[in-house]
């Protein structure tokens, strides 16, 4: 407690009976913006699953020279390791 100040009087709190507590718990107050109870939710509404995102393949493309001197283009999928070789 701070020196020089007297404590302020506190008003007594009214005690509730067990019946009043149970009645208040059985009938909760409506709160704006609160989520509805499970009983209030439409039974026909089914949860919507998000669509899977289509992941763009990571590809690399580069020119290479075969041992016989032919220039080719190599396309490689970095994720799967698949590659195609086409002549330029």
Buried (B, 14 or more C-beta within 10 A) or exposed (E): EEEEEEEEEEEEEEEEEEEEEEEEEEEEEEEEEEEEEEEEEEEEEEEEEEEEEEEEEEEEEEEEEEEEEEEBEEEBEEEEEEEEEEEE
